[in-house]
């Protein structure tokens, strides 16, 4: 399932390739390194959870705000 989620957009156009290849691995590595610090976890995790809940609430409401 994960492979399909990654490979389908890549196969649709070469314009999508830099989005997956260039910025995601360095960003995820920086997040992993940052999450080693307790203070960063105390600040960032609630922000990410709140953002996730807000996005899912907007999506489930049927609102077109995410488009």
C-alpha positions in Angstrom: 0.0 0.0 0.0 2.8 2.4 0.9 4.6 1.6 -2.3 1.5 2.3 -4.3 1.1 5.6 -2.6 4.6 6.6 -3.5 4.9 5.1 -6.9 1.6 6.2 -8.4 2.2 9.9 -8.2 5.8 9.4 -9.4 4.6 7.5 -12.4 2.0 10.1 -13.3 4.5 12.8 -14.2 8.1 13.5 -13.8 7.3 16.9 -12.4 6.3 15.1 -9.1 9.6 13.4 -8.7 11.5 16.3 -7.0 8.8 16.6 -4.4 9.3 13.0 -3.2 13.1 12.7 -3.7 14.6 16.1 -2.8 12.9 17.5 0.3 11.2 14.6 2.1 14.3 12.5 3.2 16.2 15.5 4.6 13.1 16.8 6.3 12.3 13.5 7.9 15.9 13.1 9.0 15.9 16.5 10.6 12.6 15.7 12.4 14.0 12.4 13.7 17.2 14.2 15.0 15.1 16.9 16.5 12.8 14.5 18.3 15.7 13.1 20.3 15.4 16.2 22.5 12.8 16.2 25.2 11.9 19.8 24.9 11.3 19.5 21.1 9.0 16.5 21.7 7.0 18.5 24.3 6.5 21.3 21.9 6.2 19.7 18.5 4.1 16.6 19.2 1.0 18.5 20.5 1.3 20.8 17.5 1.4 17.9 15.1 -1.5 16.1 16.8 -3.6 19.2 16.8 -2.9 19.8 13.1 -3.7 16.2 12.3 -7.0 16.4 14.2 -7.9 19.7 12.5 -7.1 18.4 9.0 -9.1 15.2 9.6 -12.1 17.2 11.0 -12.1 19.4 7.9 -11.8 16.4 5.6 -14.6 14.5 7.4 -16.9 17.6 7.4 -16.9 17.6 3.6 -15.7 21.2 3.5 -13.6 22.2 0.4 -11.1 24.1 2.5 -8.3 21.6 1.8 -8.6 21.8 -1.9 
